[in-house]
Every structure is written in C-alpha cells, then in structure tokens.
Amino acid sequence: MTASAHQAVECPIEQALIKALLYFEIFSYPLTAEEVFHFARYRETSVQEVSEKLQGMVEKGLVYRFGRFYQTRDEPQWEARRLDCNQRADHFLPIARRMSRLIGAFPFIRAVFVSGSLSKHCMRPDSDIDFFLITEPGRLWLARTMLVLFKKIFLLNSHKYFCVNYFVDTEHLEIEDKNLFTATETVTLLPLYGRDWYEGFCKANSWAWELYPNVPQRPTPGIAPHKKGLLKNVLEKLLPGKFGNWLDQKAMQSTVAFWKKKFRHFDREKFDLALRSRRHISKHHPLHFQEKVLNTLARRLREFPV
C-alpha cells in the first residue's frame, strides 16, 4: 500500500505519530514506539498510549511494523539496515569519546558534542563522526584553525573520525535557524565534554524542546566538565588581548576567503545558510543537508494525507 492509498488521518495524536515517522523515513530509519513518543510533537500522551495507538494504526493499515520498528512504508529491509547502523554506532561511540577528549584539550575549546547521525545512535558505512563545538568568545576561528590544521597534518585530512563542522562561542549559544531540522539536531546532540556548557546550551535553546516536548535532555553526570590542563592553560595565555583578537580575525578572513572562492557558485543567501561565518559562529554545511531534508519532508507530507 502506498501513502496515497491511505485514507486521511484525522486524529491529532495519530497525525503527530505519522509526522514523526515521516521525518525519520527521509533516512529510511524506522522508529520504536518509545522513539515515536519522543519525536511526536504532541504533549498530552505517554509511551503506553503511543504504543497502543501505533498498534491500532497497524491494524488499520496506516503503518507497518517489522520487529520493534514502525514505519509508513512496506519496506521490510529497513529493519536489518537500521540494526546494522545501530551496531556500527556502538563501535564508533568509544572512538568519538576519545576524540572528544582530544578536541577538549585544544586551546579555547569549552565543550564538545557529537551531532549528525551518531548522535541518533546511527552510523552508515559512509557516515562521519560530526562534532559541534563551543569555544571561548573571540577565539572561535583560532580554535577552529588549530583543529583543522591538526586534522590535515596528523589525520591526513580524514573526515571519518574528526569532522568539526559547527562552532559557536559561549556568548552565542542560541541556534539562529529555528526549524524542524535544527530542532531535531539540537535535542539529539550528545555531550561528551563540557557538562556545564551543555546545560547552558539547552537553556539557551529551549525553543527546540518546545517543538519536541517529549525528548529528554541528555543525562550529564558522566560528562566531564570543562577544565584547563596545564598545557591548555599555558597556550591560552600565549594568545591574550589584542594579539589574540588579531589572529582570530585573520583566521576568519583567510577561511572565509577560501570558502568564497571554492563555493563561488553560491549566492549570498545560500552561502550564509550553508557556510555561516561570523566572529561567534562557524557553520560548514556546503551540501545543504538542512534544505534537502526540509524539502523532502514537505513533499512527503503532501503525499501522505495527514
């Protein structure tokens, strides 16, 4: 049965469950009942009620169930694919934790979160470990440049375990773009270093949890707080005041000039969305993943009468 063959879903809670499934089906990723509860934008419900609703929707032919997973499409191969991605994520998480300790030791880094697919406990064969980083104000581009140089020199420019593609500073924790994609990415960030700044980040981005009221914040007791080791403290003191500000500005100017040359086919609006570059933020998403996901979701919602 195709989506167009379904009758319109009129029950508000069923609509919310369908929308949660459709979002993750962009990635061919079915959800458990608990995950559907988390990502359903419907406050007045529970895991038990969601489980019962999903079972009723299976009986009505609105959704399919394969093992523990629910989806709107009759694609039984998604179950095995998802389990394989989950198993691969189990292998990559210890690597991400080691990398987070390494990144956290760099000057001016205050917090390290895992973003992207791994933050959702999913790793495909071609996935990278993506990091979202919080830095000291006025030193974001300097910190970014040091990390990129480390990757190029010591990791032979490999992105697999070391993809540092989003930076904000401690004075600008709120995500500027507010939509379903950024909310999903925000509430699923996995903190690995800088417990205190994760708590501040969640507070600054409470709007994302308003969209996803059932998603719990990540537990933090086992997350190391930000602290300065001897070497990190010494290196930060070597770049104080005006000299450090000058270096940070030069690092930003050099990076942005390179990006504008490399992505000269981007207009100003597209460049700002994909490669936002200000003193307090560095975003490197040249593949326009956000735009693709939101457009695909809009199309799927039109196809599925909810």
N, C-alpha and C positions, 0 to 999 in steps of 0.2 A: 504494500500500500504506500503510495506517495503522499507527500504533505498536502497536495492539492485535493487528494481524495478524502481527507478528514473533514468532518463537519466542524463548523466554527466552535471554538472553545469559549464559553460564556462565563463560566465560574471563575471569579477573580483569583482564587488560590491556584486553580489549575492553569490559568494563564501565566501566573508567576513561575510555576514549575516548568512549563513549556519554554518560557523565555530563558530560564537558567540552562536548560538542556541545549537549546539552540545556540547559545553563546559558545559553549564548550564543544559543540559539534563542528564549529568552524575548524577546530583542530582534530576532528574525528576522535574526540575524547569523551566517552560516556561517563556518567556520574553515579556514585552510590546514592542511596536515599539520604544519608547524612550530608553529603556534599550538595545535593539538590536543595536541602533545607538551608544550608549556609548561603548559597548563591541565589536563592529565591528572594526577590525583593518584596517580601510580604512579612510584616511584623507579627501578626496575630496567629502564630502557628507553632508547631513543635515537630521534632523529628518523627514522633509516632504518627501524628496527623499526616505529615508529608508521606510517610511510608504507606499509610492506608490509602491516601489519595492516588499515589502512583500505582498501587496495585489495582485500584478501580479503573485508572486510565489505561492500564494494560488490558484489562478485561473489555474495555470499550474500544480497544484498537487505536487509541490515541498515541500510545508509546509502546515500545518494546522493552523486554527485559531479557538480558543474557547474563547468567550468573548473578552477581551482585549489582550489575550495572544497568542503568536505564538510558534510553535514547529514543529519539523520534523516528529514526530510520531503521529499516530492516537490514542492518549491516553487522552480522554476527562476528565478522573478523575483527571488529573494533575491540572486542573484549580481550583477545590474545595480544593485540597490539598495545593496548593500554597496560596490561600486566607486564609486558616486556619493557615498556617505558618506565614503569614504576620500579622494576628490578634494576634497571640501569641507573635510575636516580639513587637507589640505595648505595650503589658503587661510587657515584660521584659526590655524594654529600660529604664523606670524610675528606675528599680532595678539596672541596670548597671550604671546609673548616680550616684546613691547613693554609690554603691560600688567603683566607680572611685574616689569619694571624700574621702572615707575611705582609699583607697590604696595610694592616693596622699598625705595623711597626714603622711605616713610612712617615716622614715629617708631615705635619698638618692634617693627617687623617684622623677624624674623630669617631667615625662609625662605618661599619661595613655590613651591607645587607646583600643577600642573594635575591635577584629578580628573575624575570623570564620564566622559562619552563621549569627549571629546577625548583623554583620557589613554590611550584604547584606539585612537587614530587613527580615530575615527568622529565625524562631525558630521551629524546630520539637519537638515532645514530649520528645525525648531523648537528645536534644541539651543542651550544657553548655554555660555559658557566658565566652568567651575566652578573655583574656587580653594580650595585647602587651605593654611592659613597657620599659621606658627609665630611666636609672639610672645615678648617679654620677660615673665618672671613678674611678676604684679601689675599688668600694663598691658594685658592682653588686651582687656578691654572698652573701654578708652580707644582702643586701636588700631582696634578694630572700629568704634566710633562715628565716628572720623575718616574711615575708608574709606566707611562708609555715607553720611555727610554729603556726601563728595566725589561719590559716585555720584548722590545725589539732586539736588545743586546743579549739577554740571558735566556729568553724563551724563544728566540728565533722568530719573533713576531707571531707566535701562535696565539690564536684566539680561544682555543678549545677550553683551557682551564683559567683564562685570565682576560675576560672581556669586560673592560671598565668603560661603560658607555653612558653613565649618568652620574653627574655630580651636582650637589647643592651645598651651600655653606650653612653653618649653624644659625645664621640670622635670617635665612630664607628657606625654611623647611616646608612651607606650603607649596604643593604642586600647582602650577599655574593652569594647566589644561585640566578642566574638570568635565569628564565624560565617563561613560561606562567602561571604556578600555582602561583609562588611567585609574579609575576607582578599583577595578579588578586587580591591576598591577600593584596598587598601593596597599590594599588589605591583605595581599598574599606575600608581600615582602618578608623574607626570612632573615631576621637579625642574627649575625654571627659575632659581631664585635661592636661595642659601644652601647651597652644596655640603656644607659641614661638618655642617650640621644634617640634611641628607638622610641622611648616613651614620649619624648618631646615631639618627635615626628608624628606619632599617632595623634597627639593632641592638636597639632597644627593642621592635620588633615582629617579632622572629624567628619568633614563633608563626605568622605569616601565611605565611612561606616554608616552615615545616614542613608546612602544608597544601598548598602549591604548590611542591614541591621543585625543579621544573624551570624555574621562572620566574627569569630572571637579574635581579639588581638593575640599575637604570639606570646607564649609564656617566656618570661625573661630571667628567671632565677639562675639558669645555667649559662647565661650570656655574659661574657667578660665585659666589665665597664671600661670606658676609655681611660687609659693611663699612659703616662710618658715614661718610657725607659730612659736610661742614661744616654744612649746614642741618639735617640729621637729628640730628647730634650736639648742636647748639645747642637744638633743640626738645626733645630728650630731657632735657637738663639743666634746662629750664624747669619740668619736672614731676617733681621729686625727692620722695623720702621720704614723709612723712605726707600732704602735699598731693596728690601723685600717687595715693597709695593711696585717698584720699577721693574723688577724681574718678573713679577706676576703679570703685569701689563704686557711686557714683551712676549712672554709665553703665550698669552691670549692672542695678541696681534699676529704672531707667527702662525699659530694653529688655525685661526680664522682665515688668514690669507691663503693658507694651503687648501682649506676646505672650499673656499670660494673659487679657487682655480680648478680643483678636482670636480666640484659639482656646479660648474658654471651654467649648466642647463637648468638649474633650479631658479625659479623666480623668488622674489624677496619673501613672499608669504610661505612658500614651500620650504625655503631654506630655514626660516625661523621655526617652523613646525618640526622639521626633521633634525636640525643642527642648531638648536637654540644656544646662543653664545653671548653670555653677559658675565660681568665680574663674579656674580654669585651663582651662576648655573652653567653647566656644560652638558649638552644632550647630543648624543651621536647615534641617530636612528635613520640613516640615509635610505633605508629600504621602505620607509613609510608604512611600517607594520601597523601602526595605530589606525591610519586612514583605511588600509585594506581590511582590517578586522571590522571596523565600524560600518563600512560599506557592505561587506558581506553579510553582517548581521541584519542590516536594514533590508537587504534583498530577501534573506531567509524569513524575516518576519512578515514581509509582504506575501511570500509564498505560503506560509503557514497561517491560517486564519485564526489569530488569537485576539 
